[in-house]
Each structure stands twice: as structure tokens, then as C-alpha cells.
Amino acid sequence: MLKRKDIIEVISKKIKIPISKITEKVSVENTPRWDSLTHHELILELEKKTKKNVRTDQMSELNSVEKILKYFI
């Protein structure tokens, strides 16, 4: 199981924002670099690392750091 800091690292790398700038409030709505392709790649990477599958209909709901952390931890 991934820890919070591991998930934050993946998010930071995928959306190209320093870890120090990642808060639970970071989301698709307020982060221009977090587009649909980046979102898809991010979720796939987290699925791979956690071995936890995200249903297609859930993918769009995981649109913030807060929601991603709740889902994967």
C-alpha cells in the first residue's frame, strides 16, 4: 500500500508541480497542467503502483489531490 507521500510524489511528477506546492486543494479545476491526458496517466500510474483498479466511471471523480488520497489510501 502506498503512503501519502508516495502518492503526492506521483502527482507532483505527473502534473509537473513541486511537491512543496501540492496540497489537498490542488485539483483539475485550479491546475492548468492537469489536463485530461495527464489525469488519465496519473490514475494509471497510481493503479499500477497500488494494484487497485479504478472503474472508468470513477476516474473523472478523482479530480483532486484530496479525492485521490482518500481513494488510494
DSSP file (Angstrom, degrees, kcal/mol; ACC not computed):
  #  RESIDUE AA STRUCTURE BP1 BP2  ACC     N-H-->O    O-->H-N    N-H-->O    O-->H-N    TCO  KAPPA ALPHA  PHI   PSI    X-CA   Y-CA   Z-CA
    1    1 A M              0   0    0      0, 0.0     2,-0.1     0, 0.0    49,-0.1   0.000 360.0 360.0 360.0 133.7    0.0    0.0    0.0
    2    2 A L        -     0   0    0     70,-0.3     2,-0.2    44,-0.1    48,-0.0  -0.442 360.0-131.8 -75.2 148.6    1.3    3.4   -0.9
    3    3 A K     >  -     0   0    0     -2,-0.1     4,-2.0     1,-0.1     3,-0.4  -0.546  29.2-100.7 -93.1 165.7    1.7    6.1    1.7
    4    4 A R  H  > S+     0   0    0      1,-0.2     4,-2.4     2,-0.2     5,-0.2   0.899 122.6  51.6 -51.4 -47.1    0.5    9.6    1.4
    5    5 A K  H  > S+     0   0    0      1,-0.2     4,-2.0     2,-0.2    -1,-0.2   0.844 107.0  53.9 -65.3 -32.2    4.0   11.0    0.4
    6    6 A D  H  > S+     0   0    0     -3,-0.4     4,-1.9     2,-0.2    -1,-0.2   0.906 110.3  46.4 -66.6 -41.5    4.3    8.3   -2.3
    7    7 A I  H  X S+     0   0    0     -4,-2.0     4,-2.5     2,-0.2    -2,-0.2   0.908 110.8  52.5 -66.9 -42.1    1.0    9.4   -3.9
    8    8 A I  H  X S+     0   0    0     -4,-2.4     4,-2.8     1,-0.2    -2,-0.2   0.891 107.4  53.3 -60.6 -40.0    2.0   13.1   -3.6
    9    9 A E  H  X S+     0   0    0     -4,-2.0     4,-2.4     2,-0.2    -1,-0.2   0.918 109.1  48.0 -61.8 -43.9    5.3   12.3   -5.4
   10   10 A V  H  X S+     0   0    0     -4,-1.9     4,-2.5     2,-0.2     5,-0.2   0.933 113.3  47.7 -62.5 -45.8    3.4   10.6   -8.3
   11   11 A I  H  X S+     0   0    0     -4,-2.5     4,-2.7     1,-0.2     5,-0.3   0.930 110.9  52.0 -60.6 -45.6    1.0   13.5   -8.5
   12   12 A S  H  X>S+     0   0    0     -4,-2.8     5,-1.5     1,-0.2     4,-0.8   0.914 112.1  45.4 -57.9 -45.9    3.9   16.0   -8.4
   13   13 A K  H  <5S+     0   0    0     -4,-2.4    -1,-0.2     3,-0.2    -2,-0.2   0.914 115.0  47.1 -65.5 -43.3    5.7   14.2  -11.3
   14   14 A K  H  <5S+     0   0    0     -4,-2.5    -2,-0.2     1,-0.2    -1,-0.2   0.899 120.9  34.6 -70.1 -41.5    2.7   13.9  -13.5
   15   15 A I  H  <5S-     0   0    0     -4,-2.7    -1,-0.2    -5,-0.2    -2,-0.2   0.439 105.6-126.6 -96.0   2.8    1.4   17.4  -13.2
   16   16 A K  T  <5 +     0   0    0     -4,-0.8    -3,-0.2    -5,-0.3    -4,-0.1   0.915  62.6 132.4  56.4  51.1    4.9   18.9  -13.0
   17   17 A I      < -     0   0    0     -5,-1.5    -1,-0.2    -6,-0.2    -2,-0.1  -0.993  63.7-101.1-128.6 137.2    4.4   20.9   -9.8
   18   18 A P    >   -     0   0    0      0, 0.0     3,-2.1     0, 0.0     4,-0.5  -0.243  28.9-120.3 -57.2 144.4    6.9   20.8   -6.9
   19   19 A I  G >  S+     0   0    0      1,-0.3     3,-1.5     2,-0.2    -8,-0.0   0.853 112.6  63.9 -53.1 -37.4    5.9   18.6   -4.0
   20   20 A S  G 3  S+     0   0    0      1,-0.3    -1,-0.3     3,-0.0     0, 0.0   0.717 102.1  50.2 -62.7 -20.1    6.0   21.7   -1.8
   21   21 A K  G <  S+     0   0    0     -3,-2.1     2,-0.6     2,-0.0    -1,-0.3   0.498  86.2 103.7 -95.4  -5.7    3.1   23.2   -3.8
   22   22 A I    <   +     0   0    0     -3,-1.5     2,-0.3    -4,-0.5   -14,-0.0  -0.688  42.6 158.4 -85.1 118.8    0.9   20.1   -3.6
   23   23 A T    >   -     0   0    0     -2,-0.6     3,-1.4   -15,-0.0    42,-0.3  -0.787  57.7 -99.2-125.4 173.3   -2.0   20.4   -1.2
   24   24 A E  T 3  S+     0   0    0     -2,-0.3    42,-1.6     1,-0.2    43,-0.2   0.702 120.0  64.4 -66.6 -17.4   -5.3   18.6   -0.9
   25   25 A K  T 3  S+     0   0    0     40,-0.1    -1,-0.2    39,-0.1     2,-0.2   0.608  73.5 109.5 -82.6 -12.2   -6.9   21.6   -2.6
   26   26 A V    <   +     0   0    0     -3,-1.4    39,-2.7     3,-0.1    40,-0.3  -0.473  48.4 153.9 -66.0 131.4   -4.9   21.1   -5.9
   27   27 A S  B  >  -A   64   0A   0     37,-0.2     4,-0.6    -2,-0.2     3,-0.4  -0.896  60.9 -90.9-150.2 175.7   -7.4   19.9   -8.5
   28   28 A V  T >4 S+     0   0    0     35,-2.5     3,-0.6    -2,-0.3     6,-0.2   0.876 121.3  56.4 -58.8 -38.9   -8.2   19.7  -12.2
   29   29 A E  T 34 S+     0   0    0     34,-0.4    -1,-0.2     1,-0.2    -3,-0.1   0.809 115.9  32.1 -67.9 -31.4  -10.1   23.0  -11.9
   30   30 A N  T 34 S+     0   0    0     -3,-0.4    -1,-0.2    -5,-0.2    -2,-0.2   0.259 106.6  73.0-114.1  13.9   -7.3   25.1  -10.5
   31   31 A T    X<  -     0   0    0     -3,-0.6     3,-2.0    -4,-0.6    -1,-0.1  -0.860  56.5-167.1-131.4  98.5   -4.2   23.5  -12.1
   32   32 A P  T 3  S+     0   0    0      0, 0.0    -1,-0.1     0, 0.0    -4,-0.0   0.806  88.7  57.5 -55.2 -33.1   -3.8   24.2  -15.9
   33   33 A R  T 3  S+     0   0    0      1,-0.2     2,-1.6   -18,-0.1     5,-0.1   0.657  86.7  84.2 -73.6 -13.6   -1.2   21.5  -16.3
   34   34 A W    <   +     0   0    0     -3,-2.0    -1,-0.2    -7,-0.2    -3,-0.2  -0.593  64.7 156.8 -91.7  75.9   -3.6   18.9  -15.0
   35   35 A D     >  -     0   0    0     -2,-1.6     4,-2.5     1,-0.0     5,-0.2  -0.250  59.1 -87.1 -92.7-175.8   -5.5   18.2  -18.3
   36   36 A S  H  > S+     0   0    0      1,-0.2     4,-2.2     2,-0.2     5,-0.1   0.876 126.5  48.3 -65.0 -38.9   -7.4   15.1  -19.3
   37   37 A L  H  > S+     0   0    0      2,-0.2     4,-2.5     1,-0.2    -1,-0.2   0.935 113.4  47.4 -66.4 -45.1   -4.4   13.2  -20.7
   38   38 A T  H  > S+     0   0    0      1,-0.2     4,-2.6     2,-0.2    -2,-0.2   0.896 110.9  52.9 -61.2 -40.6   -2.3   14.0  -17.6
   39   39 A H  H  X S+     0   0    0     -4,-2.5     4,-2.5     2,-0.2     5,-0.2   0.933 109.3  48.1 -61.0 -46.6   -5.3   12.9  -15.4
   40   40 A H  H  X S+     0   0    0     -4,-2.2     4,-2.4     1,-0.2    -2,-0.2   0.930 113.3  47.4 -60.6 -46.9   -5.5    9.6  -17.3
   41   41 A E  H  X S+     0   0    0     -4,-2.5     4,-2.3     1,-0.2    -1,-0.2   0.886 111.2  52.5 -62.4 -39.5   -1.8    9.0  -17.0
   42   42 A L  H  X S+     0   0    0     -4,-2.6     4,-2.3     2,-0.2    -2,-0.2   0.938 110.8  45.5 -62.4 -48.8   -1.8    9.9  -13.3
   43   43 A I  H  X S+     0   0    0     -4,-2.5     4,-2.6     1,-0.2    -2,-0.2   0.906 112.5  51.6 -64.5 -41.3   -4.6    7.4  -12.5
   44   44 A L  H  X S+     0   0    0     -4,-2.4     4,-2.4    -5,-0.2    -1,-0.2   0.910 109.8  50.0 -61.4 -42.0   -3.0    4.7  -14.5
   45   45 A E  H  X S+     0   0    0     -4,-2.3     4,-2.3     2,-0.2    -2,-0.2   0.912 111.9  47.2 -63.0 -43.4    0.3    5.2  -12.6
   46   46 A L  H  X S+     0   0    0     -4,-2.3     4,-2.4     2,-0.2     6,-0.4   0.883 110.3  52.9 -67.2 -38.2   -1.4    5.1   -9.3
   47   47 A E  H  X>S+     0   0    0     -4,-2.6     4,-2.2     2,-0.2     5,-0.6   0.934 110.5  48.1 -59.8 -45.5   -3.4    1.9  -10.3
   48   48 A K  H  <5S+     0   0    0     -4,-2.4    -2,-0.2     1,-0.2    -1,-0.2   0.922 115.1  43.9 -60.9 -46.0   -0.1    0.3  -11.2
   49   49 A K  H  <5S+     0   0    0     -4,-2.3    -1,-0.2     1,-0.2    -2,-0.2   0.822 124.5  33.4 -72.4 -31.9    1.7    1.2   -8.0
   50   50 A T  H  <5S-     0   0    0     -4,-2.4    -1,-0.2     2,-0.2    -2,-0.2   0.615  94.3-134.4 -98.9 -14.3   -1.2    0.3   -5.7
   51   51 A K  T  <5 +     0   0    0     -4,-2.2     2,-0.5    -5,-0.3    -3,-0.2   0.784  64.5 131.0  60.6  27.6   -2.7   -2.6   -7.7
   52   52 A K      < -     0   0    0     -5,-0.6     2,-0.3    -6,-0.4    -1,-0.2  -0.957  52.7-137.2-113.0 123.8   -6.0   -1.0   -7.1
   53   53 A N        -     0   0    0     -2,-0.5     2,-0.5    -3,-0.1    -9,-0.0  -0.567   7.0-151.2 -84.9 142.2   -8.3   -0.6  -10.1
   54   54 A V        -     0   0    0     -2,-0.3     5,-0.1   -11,-0.1    -7,-0.0  -0.954  20.4-127.4-110.0 123.8  -10.3    2.5  -10.8
   55   55 A R    >>  -     0   0    0     -2,-0.5     3,-1.4     1,-0.1     4,-1.4  -0.363  23.2-115.2 -66.1 150.8  -13.5    1.9  -12.7
   56   56 A T  H 3> S+     0   0    0      1,-0.3     4,-0.6     2,-0.2     3,-0.4   0.879 117.1  53.4 -55.2 -41.1  -13.9    4.1  -15.8
   57   57 A D  H 34 S+     0   0    0      1,-0.2    -1,-0.3     2,-0.2     4,-0.2   0.683 108.4  51.2 -71.5 -16.1  -16.9    5.9  -14.3
   58   58 A Q  H X> S+     0   0    0     -3,-1.4     4,-1.1     1,-0.1     3,-1.0   0.722  89.8  81.0 -87.6 -24.5  -14.8    6.7  -11.1
   59   59 A M  H >< S+     0   0    0     -4,-1.4     3,-0.9    -3,-0.4    -2,-0.2   0.885  91.2  47.5 -52.6 -47.9  -11.9    8.2  -13.0
   60   60 A S  T 3< S+     0   0    0     -4,-0.6    -1,-0.3     1,-0.2     3,-0.1   0.759 105.4  61.0 -68.8 -22.8  -13.4   11.6  -13.5
   61   61 A E  T <4 S+     0   0    0     -3,-1.0     2,-1.8    -4,-0.2    -1,-0.2   0.755  88.1  73.4 -73.8 -23.8  -14.5   11.8   -9.9
   62   62 A L    <<  +     0   0    0     -4,-1.1    -1,-0.2    -3,-0.9    -3,-0.0  -0.435  61.4 133.7 -87.2  63.3  -10.9   11.5   -8.7
   63   63 A N        +     0   0    0     -2,-1.8   -35,-2.5    -3,-0.1   -34,-0.4   0.156  54.8  49.4-106.7  17.4  -10.2   15.1   -9.8
   64   64 A S  B  > S-A   27   0A   0    -37,-0.2     4,-2.4    -3,-0.1   -37,-0.2  -0.980  81.5-114.4-148.3 160.5   -8.4   16.5   -6.8
   65   65 A V  H  > S+     0   0    0    -39,-2.7     4,-2.7    -2,-0.3     5,-0.2   0.919 117.0  55.1 -59.9 -42.9   -5.5   15.6   -4.6
   66   66 A E  H  > S+     0   0    0    -42,-1.6     4,-2.1   -40,-0.3    -1,-0.2   0.928 110.6  43.4 -57.0 -48.4   -7.9   15.2   -1.7
   67   67 A K  H  > S+     0   0    0    -43,-0.2     4,-2.0     2,-0.2    -1,-0.2   0.873 113.2  52.1 -68.1 -37.4  -10.1   12.7   -3.5
   68   68 A I  H  X S+     0   0    0     -4,-2.4     4,-2.6     2,-0.2     5,-0.2   0.921 110.0  48.7 -64.3 -44.2   -7.1   10.8   -4.9
   69   69 A L  H  X S+     0   0    0     -4,-2.7     4,-1.7     1,-0.2    -2,-0.2   0.922 111.2  49.9 -62.3 -43.7   -5.6   10.4   -1.4
   70   70 A K  H  < S+     0   0    0     -4,-2.1    -1,-0.2    -5,-0.2    -2,-0.2   0.884 114.7  45.2 -62.3 -38.1   -9.0    9.2    0.1
   71   71 A Y  H  < S+     0   0    0     -4,-2.0    -2,-0.2     1,-0.2    -1,-0.2   0.920 119.2  37.1 -73.5 -44.3   -9.4    6.7   -2.7
   72   72 A F  H  <        0   0    0     -4,-2.6   -70,-0.3     1,-0.2    -2,-0.2   0.588 360.0 360.0 -91.1 -10.4   -5.9    5.2   -2.7
   73   73 A I     <        0   0    0     -4,-1.7    -1,-0.2    -5,-0.2    -2,-0.1   0.440 360.0 360.0-102.3 360.0   -5.0    5.2    1.0
